[in-house]
């Protein structure tokens, strides 16, 4: 017995076999449908590696435009890989010290300095297999995607400042080392068009229970698939070391390889259906019968 060769979906349509996918539909319409369907099925995954950014000689960018006076601030997101990262930079009105909230980016490698001045360093040292990475600080950290997308997740790590504070305590006495039962967590919240879609949590330190992972010292995957389809991801921090003024643990994490896949527009299926039905209507009007 001779078997027919196995052909791809477009080849089968193009050759006009005896058993086409849409009987009675003209060949040209079948070809158009094939192109649309195959195009919709090919969903790319975008990965934000931060390697498209130019890092200043300081080793980091925290949003400082330069030239601000006490009491002034700017809210200017920066972009990498098509995603927009929230950033606010300002100068305190009373004490004239600079501050920032949201996301910075960095190529600092320093795994030993526990001081606040080392806030832009990832604890593993550098990015995840690369040079540049993002640094999130405080509850103002948020990412806006270029289009609605499903987010697979990203590689997450502690910063050196946060990790050494949790391990050894703050050099200034604001925070003691995390003891048994201690924890430090970041929560990612997704939204689409302003409506909440879901949340996901990651423990950057977990000393609860008998057998625990302790303080994260490497890069690890933060799964964001529970968020669903989103256009914005915002981050908040919580921990066991908190007082009347809020969290004592420095509220930072490092990010690399943010991975998301744009969601195909819902009109794609409608285009295919309308083409098929239109072709069928044309055939009915022309009296499409076998000879």
KEKE-3310 file (N, C-alpha, C; in steps of 0.2 Angstrom, whole numbers, plus 5000, padded with zeros to 4 digits):
npx = (5004:5003:5007:5000:5009:5014:5008:5009:4998:4996:5001:4992:4980:4984:4986:4974:4967:4957:4949:4947:4950:4939:4925:4918:4923:4931:4948:4957:4951:4953:4967:4969:4963:4971:4984:4980:4976:4988:4996:4990:4992:5006:5014:5024:5036:5041:5056:5063:5078:5086:5098:5098:5099:5109:5120:5125:5141:5141:5136:5123:5106:5094:5084:5087:5087:5095:5099:5088:5079:5078:5062:5057:5052:5052:5042:5045:5044:5055:5061:5062:5065:5052:5044:5038:5044:5040:5045:5050:5059:5066:5070:5071:5061:5064:5076:5084:5089:5092:5080:5072:5059:5051:5057:5074:5089:5104:5121:5129:5141:5142:5144:5146:5145:5136:5129:5118:5121:5124:5113:5110:5114:5114:5111:5116:5126:5128:5119:5106:5115:5120:5124:5117:5103:5087:5081:5070:5061:5052:5033:5029:5034:5031:5026:5023:5016:5018:5007:4992:4995:5001:5010:5024:5034:5048:5066:5071:5079:5087:5093:5109:5110:5097:5098:5109:5105:5095:5102:5112:5108:5104:5116:5114:5106:5092:5086:5085:5094:5084:5075:5070:5055:5054:5051:5051:5043:5037:5024:5016:5004:4992:4984:4971:4967:4964:4957:4958:4967:4974:4985:5002:5014:5031:5043:5056:5064:5062:5059:5051:5044:5051:5060:5067:5069:5077:5086:5086:5099:5103:5098:5081:5066:5052:5036:5023:5012:4999:4993:4986:4979:4987:4990:4997:5009:5010:5020:5021:5027:5030:5033:5040:5048:5043:5037:5030:5032:5031:5038:5053:5063:5074:5065:5067:5070:5079:5078:5077:5076:5062:5048:5036:5021:5012:4995:4985:4975:4957:4950:4955:4950:4937:4939:4943:4931:4922:4927:4925:4911:4907:4912:4905:4892:4894:4896:4883:4875:4880:4875:4882:4885:4888:4895)
npy = (4994:5011:5026:5042:5057:5066:5082:5100:5111:5123:5119:5109:5116:5125:5116:5111:5099:5084:5084:5097:5109:5118:5114:5119:5132:5145:5143:5154:5161:5151:5151:5164:5163:5153:5160:5170:5162:5155:5166:5171:5161:5161:5167:5178:5179:5191:5197:5206:5212:5222:5225:5234:5247:5262:5263:5275:5282:5281:5269:5266:5271:5282:5290:5303:5319:5329:5346:5349:5358:5359:5352:5350:5338:5325:5315:5303:5289:5276:5267:5250:5236:5238:5239:5250:5258:5263:5278:5290:5304:5315:5330:5332:5344:5350:5345:5343:5332:5319:5308:5293:5283:5268:5261:5258:5256:5246:5242:5238:5229:5222:5213:5214:5226:5233:5245:5259:5266:5257:5253:5249:5237:5220:5206:5193:5197:5207:5205:5193:5182:5192:5209:5221:5226:5228:5238:5238:5248:5251:5254:5261:5255:5250:5242:5245:5238:5237:5232:5223:5208:5191:5187:5178:5179:5183:5184:5185:5193:5197:5213:5218:5227:5224:5210:5209:5216:5209:5197:5202:5213:5230:5243:5254:5252:5251:5240:5223:5207:5195:5183:5166:5162:5174:5184:5191:5198:5200:5206:5204:5213:5212:5221:5226:5238:5246:5237:5225:5210:5199:5191:5188:5180:5182:5176:5184:5181:5168:5162:5154:5140:5123:5118:5129:5140:5151:5167:5173:5171:5170:5171:5169:5162:5171:5167:5174:5170:5168:5181:5183:5190:5206:5224:5231:5230:5230:5233:5228:5228:5218:5212:5203:5211:5225:5241:5255:5264:5258:5246:5239:5232:5234:5239:5232:5224:5215:5214:5204:5199:5200:5192:5192:5189:5196:5197:5190:5200:5200:5201:5193:5180:5183:5188:5177:5169:5178:5178:5165:5163:5173:5168:5157:5162:5168:5157:5151:5161:5160:5148:5135:5120:5103:5098)
npz = (5000:4996:5004:5005:5004:5018:5021:5024:5033:5025:5013:5009:5007:4997:4986:4983:4987:4986:4998:5005:5018:5020:5013:4997:4998:4990:4983:4985:4996:5005:5006:5011:5024:5029:5031:5040:5051:5054:5057:5068:5077:5079:5092:5099:5111:5122:5129:5142:5144:5149:5143:5133:5137:5142:5153:5166:5171:5185:5187:5189:5185:5192:5189:5190:5184:5185:5192:5200:5212:5230:5235:5223:5210:5198:5188:5178:5168:5162:5148:5143:5132:5126:5137:5150:5164:5180:5188:5200:5204:5216:5226:5243:5252:5264:5270:5259:5253:5240:5233:5227:5219:5214:5199:5196:5185:5183:5184:5194:5203:5218:5232:5246:5253:5266:5267:5265:5254:5244:5237:5224:5220:5215:5225:5221:5212:5199:5184:5178:5171:5163:5161:5164:5175:5182:5196:5209:5220:5234:5236:5225:5214:5197:5182:5165:5151:5133:5126:5130:5138:5142:5156:5159:5169:5179:5182:5199:5212:5228:5234:5238:5249:5255:5258:5266:5277:5282:5285:5294:5301:5302:5299:5306:5316:5314:5310:5315:5313:5304:5313:5318:5310:5304:5289:5272:5259:5242:5233:5217:5208:5195:5182:5170:5160:5171:5179:5192:5190:5195:5207:5213:5223:5231:5241:5247:5258:5270:5284:5291:5299:5301:5291:5280:5266:5269:5267:5251:5240:5227:5209:5205:5198:5197:5196:5186:5180:5186:5186:5174:5159:5156:5157:5166:5179:5196:5211:5228:5245:5260:5277:5291:5300:5305:5310:5319:5310:5298:5286:5291:5285:5271:5257:5243:5227:5214:5197:5182:5165:5161:5156:5143:5133:5120:5119:5106:5095:5098:5086:5076:5075:5071:5059:5051:5052:5046:5033:5028:5029:5020:5008:5007:5005:4993:4985:4986:4980:4967:4963:4967:4961:4959:4943)
capx = (5000:5007:5004:5000:5014:5011:5009:5008:4991:4996:5002:4985:4975:4986:4986:4967:4966:4950:4946:4949:4947:4932:4922:4914:4926:4936:4955:4960:4949:4956:4974:4969:4962:4977:4988:4977:4976:4995:4999:4988:4995:5013:5014:5031:5038:5046:5060:5066:5085:5089:5104:5097:5100:5115:5121:5129:5147:5140:5134:5115:5101:5088:5079:5089:5088:5100:5097:5082:5080:5074:5055:5055:5052:5050:5039:5047:5046:5060:5058:5067:5062:5046:5040:5039:5046:5039:5051:5050:5065:5065:5074:5067:5061:5067:5083:5088:5092:5088:5076:5068:5054:5049:5063:5081:5093:5111:5126:5134:5143:5145:5140:5148:5144:5129:5127:5112:5124:5125:5106:5108:5118:5110:5115:5120:5132:5127:5112:5106:5119:5121:5127:5112:5097:5082:5081:5063:5061:5045:5027:5028:5037:5026:5028:5017:5017:5016:5000:4989:5000:5001:5017:5027:5037:5055:5071:5071:5085:5088:5098:5114:5108:5092:5100:5114:5101:5091:5106:5116:5105:5105:5122:5112:5102:5085:5083:5089:5093:5078:5076:5066:5048:5054:5050:5051:5039:5035:5017:5014:4997:4991:4978:4970:4962:4962:4953:4962:4966:4976:4991:5007:5019:5037:5047:5064:5067:5057:5062:5045:5044:5057:5064:5065:5075:5081:5087:5087:5106:5104:5093:5076:5061:5045:5030:5018:5006:4992:4990:4982:4981:4987:4994:5001:5010:5013:5023:5021:5032:5028:5038:5039:5051:5039:5036:5025:5033:5031:5043:5060:5068:5074:5060:5070:5072:5082:5074:5080:5073:5055:5045:5028:5018:5007:4989:4982:4968:4951:4947:4958:4945:4931:4941:4943:4924:4918:4929:4922:4904:4906:4914:4899:4887:4895:4894:4876:4872:4882:4873:4888:4883:4893:4893)
capy = (5000:5017:5031:5049:5061:5071:5089:5105:5114:5128:5115:5105:5121:5127:5111:5110:5092:5082:5084:5103:5110:5121:5112:5124:5138:5146:5142:5160:5162:5146:5153:5169:5160:5150:5165:5173:5158:5154:5172:5172:5155:5162:5172:5179:5180:5197:5197:5213:5210:5228:5227:5240:5253:5264:5264:5280:5280:5279:5262:5266:5277:5282:5295:5310:5323:5335:5352:5350:5362:5356:5353:5348:5331:5323:5308:5301:5282:5274:5261:5245:5231:5240:5240:5256:5257:5269:5281:5297:5307:5322:5332:5334:5351:5352:5343:5344:5325:5316:5302:5290:5278:5265:5257:5261:5251:5246:5236:5238:5222:5223:5209:5214:5232:5233:5252:5261:5269:5251:5251:5248:5231:5214:5201:5188:5200:5208:5203:5185:5180:5198:5215:5226:5223:5233:5238:5240:5251:5254:5252:5264:5251:5247:5241:5245:5234:5241:5230:5218:5202:5187:5188:5172:5180:5186:5182:5190:5193:5202:5218:5217:5231:5221:5204:5209:5219:5203:5193:5204:5219:5237:5246:5260:5249:5252:5233:5218:5201:5191:5177:5161:5165:5180:5184:5197:5196:5205:5204:5207:5214:5214:5225:5227:5244:5248:5232:5220:5203:5193:5193:5182:5182:5178:5177:5185:5178:5164:5158:5151:5133:5119:5118:5135:5142:5157:5173:5172:5173:5169:5173:5164:5163:5173:5165:5179:5167:5169:5187:5183:5196:5212:5229:5235:5226:5234:5229:5230:5224:5216:5208:5202:5216:5231:5245:5260:5268:5253:5240:5240:5229:5239:5237:5232:5218:5216:5210:5203:5194:5200:5189:5192:5187:5200:5193:5191:5203:5195:5201:5188:5174:5186:5189:5171:5167:5182:5176:5159:5164:5177:5164:5152:5166:5169:5151:5150:5165:5158:5141:5131:5113:5099:5097)
capz = (5000:4995:5008:5003:5008:5023:5019:5029:5032:5019:5006:5008:5005:4991:4981:4981:4987:4986:5004:5007:5025:5020:5006:4994:4999:4985:4985:4987:5002:5010:5007:5016:5030:5032:5033:5046:5057:5056:5060:5075:5081:5080:5097:5101:5118:5123:5135:5144:5147:5151:5139:5128:5141:5143:5161:5167:5174:5192:5188:5189:5184:5197:5187:5192:5178:5187:5192:5204:5218:5235:5234:5216:5209:5192:5187:5171:5167:5157:5144:5140:5129:5125:5143:5154:5171:5184:5191:5203:5207:5219:5231:5249:5253:5271:5271:5252:5251:5235:5234:5221:5220:5207:5196:5193:5182:5186:5182:5200:5206:5225:5236:5252:5257:5268:5268:5261:5247:5240:5236:5217:5219:5216:5230:5217:5209:5192:5181:5177:5165:5159:5164:5167:5178:5185:5204:5211:5227:5237:5233:5219:5208:5193:5175:5160:5145:5127:5124:5134:5137:5148:5159:5162:5175:5178:5187:5204:5217:5233:5233:5243:5255:5259:5260:5272:5282:5284:5288:5299:5304:5299:5302:5310:5321:5312:5309:5318:5309:5304:5317:5316:5309:5300:5282:5268:5253:5237:5229:5211:5206:5188:5180:5163:5159:5177:5183:5194:5186:5199:5211:5214:5229:5231:5247:5246:5264:5273:5290:5295:5299:5302:5285:5276:5261:5272:5263:5244:5239:5220:5205:5205:5194:5200:5191:5186:5176:5190:5184:5168:5154:5160:5154:5171:5185:5202:5217:5235:5250:5267:5280:5298:5303:5304:5316:5319:5303:5292:5285:5293:5280:5265:5252:5236:5224:5208:5191:5175:5160:5162:5150:5142:5127:5118:5117:5099:5096:5097:5080:5072:5074:5068:5052:5048:5051:5041:5026:5027:5028:5014:5003:5007:5003:4986:4982:4986:4975:4961:4962:4967:4961:4955:4936)
cpx = (5004:5003:5005:5006:5011:5013:5007:5001:4991:4996:4995:4980:4977:4986:4979:4965:4958:4946:4949:4946:4940:4929:4918:4917:4931:4943:4958:4958:4952:4963:4974:4968:4968:4983:4986:4978:4983:4998:4997:4991:5002:5013:5021:5031:5043:5050:5064:5073:5088:5096:5104:5098:5108:5116:5126:5136:5146:5138:5127:5112:5095:5083:5081:5091:5093:5097:5091:5084:5076:5066:5053:5056:5050:5047:5040:5049:5051:5058:5064:5063:5054:5041:5042:5039:5045:5045:5049:5056:5064:5070:5070:5067:5064:5074:5087:5091:5088:5085:5073:5064:5052:5055:5069:5084:5100:5115:5131:5135:5146:5141:5142:5147:5137:5126:5122:5115:5125:5118:5105:5112:5114:5115:5119:5126:5131:5120:5112:5109:5120:5123:5122:5106:5093:5082:5074:5064:5054:5039:5025:5031:5031:5029:5022:5019:5015:5009:4998:4993:4999:5009:5019:5030:5044:5060:5071:5077:5084:5093:5103:5112:5102:5094:5104:5110:5098:5095:5110:5113:5107:5111:5120:5107:5094:5082:5088:5089:5087:5079:5071:5059:5048:5053:5050:5048:5037:5029:5017:5007:4996:4984:4977:4965:4960:4959:4958:4961:4969:4983:4996:5012:5025:5040:5054:5067:5061:5060:5057:5046:5050:5062:5063:5071:5079:5081:5089:5094:5107:5098:5088:5070:5055:5040:5025:5012:4999:4989:4986:4984:4981:4990:4998:5002:5013:5015:5022:5025:5028:5033:5037:5042:5048:5038:5030:5026:5033:5036:5050:5065:5068:5070:5063:5070:5075:5078:5078:5076:5065:5052:5038:5027:5012:5001:4986:4976:4962:4948:4949:4953:4939:4933:4940:4935:4921:4920:4926:4915:4903:4907:4908:4893:4888:4894:4887:4873:4874:4879:4878:4886:4888:4890:4890)
cpy = (5006:5022:5038:5052:5065:5078:5094:5108:5119:5124:5112:5110:5123:5122:5109:5103:5090:5083:5091:5104:5113:5119:5117:5131:5139:5145:5148:5162:5157:5148:5159:5167:5157:5155:5168:5169:5156:5160:5173:5167:5157:5168:5172:5180:5186:5196:5203:5211:5216:5230:5232:5247:5255:5266:5270:5278:5278:5272:5261:5272:5277:5287:5302:5314:5328:5341:5354:5354:5358:5358:5351:5341:5330:5316:5306:5294:5281:5268:5256:5239:5232:5241:5246:5255:5263:5272:5288:5298:5314:5324:5335:5341:5354:5350:5342:5337:5322:5310:5299:5285:5275:5260:5261:5255:5252:5241:5236:5230:5223:5219:5209:5221:5233:5240:5254:5264:5263:5248:5248:5241:5225:5209:5196:5191:5201:5205:5195:5183:5186:5203:5219:5223:5229:5232:5241:5243:5254:5252:5256:5261:5248:5247:5241:5242:5238:5239:5225:5212:5198:5187:5181:5173:5184:5183:5188:5188:5198:5207:5216:5221:5227:5214:5204:5212:5213:5198:5195:5210:5225:5240:5251:5258:5250:5245:5228:5212:5198:5185:5172:5164:5171:5179:5191:5195:5202:5202:5208:5207:5216:5217:5226:5233:5246:5243:5227:5213:5197:5195:5187:5185:5178:5181:5177:5183:5175:5160:5155:5143:5130:5119:5124:5137:5148:5163:5171:5175:5172:5172:5167:5166:5165:5172:5170:5176:5168:5176:5188:5188:5202:5218:5233:5230:5230:5230:5232:5225:5223:5212:5208:5208:5223:5234:5250:5264:5264:5248:5243:5237:5233:5235:5237:5225:5220:5211:5210:5198:5194:5197:5189:5191:5191:5195:5195:5195:5199:5196:5196:5182:5177:5187:5182:5169:5171:5180:5170:5159:5168:5173:5159:5156:5167:5163:5150:5154:5163:5151:5136:5124:5109:5098:5091)
cpz = (5000:4999:5004:5007:5013:5021:5024:5028:5026:5013:5004:5005:4998:4985:4979:4981:4987:4992:5007:5014:5025:5013:5004:4995:4994:4987:4988:4994:5007:5011:5012:5023:5034:5034:5039:5052:5059:5059:5067:5080:5083:5085:5100:5108:5119:5129:5136:5148:5150:5147:5134:5131:5142:5150:5162:5171:5181:5193:5189:5187:5188:5195:5188:5185:5179:5187:5196:5210:5224:5235:5227:5215:5202:5192:5180:5171:5162:5154:5142:5137:5127:5131:5147:5161:5175:5187:5194:5206:5210:5224:5237:5250:5259:5272:5265:5251:5245:5236:5227:5223:5214:5205:5194:5189:5184:5183:5188:5202:5213:5230:5244:5256:5259:5269:5263:5254:5242:5238:5229:5215:5220:5221:5226:5214:5202:5190:5181:5171:5160:5164:5168:5169:5181:5193:5206:5219:5229:5233:5227:5213:5204:5186:5170:5154:5139:5125:5129:5133:5143:5150:5162:5168:5174:5183:5192:5209:5223:5231:5239:5250:5259:5262:5266:5278:5286:5288:5294:5303:5300:5302:5307:5315:5320:5312:5311:5312:5309:5308:5314:5316:5305:5292:5278:5261:5248:5234:5223:5210:5199:5187:5173:5163:5166:5182:5185:5191:5191:5203:5211:5219:5228:5238:5246:5252:5267:5278:5294:5294:5301:5297:5280:5271:5264:5268:5256:5243:5231:5216:5205:5201:5198:5195:5192:5182:5180:5188:5178:5163:5157:5155:5159:5176:5190:5207:5223:5240:5257:5270:5288:5302:5301:5310:5315:5312:5297:5292:5287:5288:5274:5259:5245:5234:5217:5203:5185:5171:5161:5155:5149:5135:5125:5117:5110:5100:5094:5090:5075:5070:5070:5060:5048:5047:5046:5034:5024:5025:5022:5008:5002:5004:4995:4982:4981:4981:4968:4959:4962:4967:4957:4948:4935)
residu = (UNK:UNK:UNK:UNK:UNK:UNK:UNK:UNK:UNK:UNK:UNK:UNK:UNK:UNK:UNK:UNK:UNK:UNK:UNK:UNK:UNK:UNK:UNK:UNK:UNK:UNK:UNK:UNK:UNK:UNK:UNK:UNK:UNK:UNK:UNK:UNK:UNK:UNK:UNK:UNK:UNK:UNK:UNK:UNK:UNK:UNK:UNK:UNK:UNK:UNK:UNK:UNK:UNK:UNK:UNK:UNK:UNK:UNK:UNK:UNK:UNK:UNK:UNK:UNK:UNK:UNK:UNK:UNK:UNK:UNK:UNK:UNK:UNK:UNK:UNK:UNK:UNK:UNK:UNK:UNK:UNK:UNK:UNK:UNK:UNK:UNK:UNK:UNK:UNK:UNK:UNK:UNK:UNK:UNK:UNK:UNK:UNK:UNK:UNK:UNK:UNK:UNK:UNK:UNK:UNK:UNK:UNK:UNK:UNK:UNK:UNK:UNK:UNK:UNK:UNK:UNK:UNK:UNK:UNK:UNK:UNK:UNK:UNK:UNK:UNK:UNK:UNK:UNK:UNK:UNK:UNK:UNK:UNK:UNK:UNK:UNK:UNK:UNK:UNK:UNK:UNK:UNK:UNK:UNK:UNK:UNK:UNK:UNK:UNK:UNK:UNK:UNK:UNK:UNK:UNK:UNK:UNK:UNK:UNK:UNK:UNK:UNK:UNK:UNK:UNK:UNK:UNK:UNK:UNK:UNK:UNK:UNK:UNK:UNK:UNK:UNK:UNK:UNK:UNK:UNK:UNK:UNK:UNK:UNK:UNK:UNK:UNK:UNK:UNK:UNK:UNK:UNK:UNK:UNK:UNK:UNK:UNK:UNK:UNK:UNK:UNK:UNK:UNK:UNK:UNK:UNK:UNK:UNK:UNK:UNK:UNK:UNK:UNK:UNK:UNK:UNK:UNK:UNK:UNK:UNK:UNK:UNK:UNK:UNK:UNK:UNK:UNK:UNK:UNK:UNK:UNK:UNK:UNK:UNK:UNK:UNK:UNK:UNK:UNK:UNK:UNK:UNK:UNK:UNK:UNK:UNK:UNK:UNK:UNK:UNK:UNK:UNK:UNK:UNK:UNK:UNK:UNK:UNK:UNK:UNK:UNK:UNK:UNK:UNK:UNK:UNK:UNK:UNK:UNK:UNK:UNK:UNK:UNK:UNK:UNK:UNK:UNK:UNK:UNK:UNK:UNK:UNK:UNK:UNK:UNK:UNK:UNK:UNK:UNK:UNK:UNK)
# end
